[in-house]
C-alpha cells in the first residue's frame, strides 16, 4: 500500500505529504471493516445458536 502511495505521488508530481490523509483513511476503513465483520459474524453465530434449524 505504501508503494502505491509513493507511485501516486510520483505520477502526479505532488509531495507524499499531500497523499497521507488518503493513505490514513484507506487504512482506517480497512481496519473498521474487519472489526465490523467480526462483530457481525459473532452476532450471527449467537443468533444461530439460539435459533437452530
C-alpha angles and dihedrals in degrees: 000000000000090000089055089052091051091047092051092048091050095046094048093041091231123132117264090241090068089061097046095091089053091048091049092048092052092049092047092048091051093050093047092049091053092049091046092051092051091050092048092048092049091050091048093049091050090050090047091052090053094045111040118181 
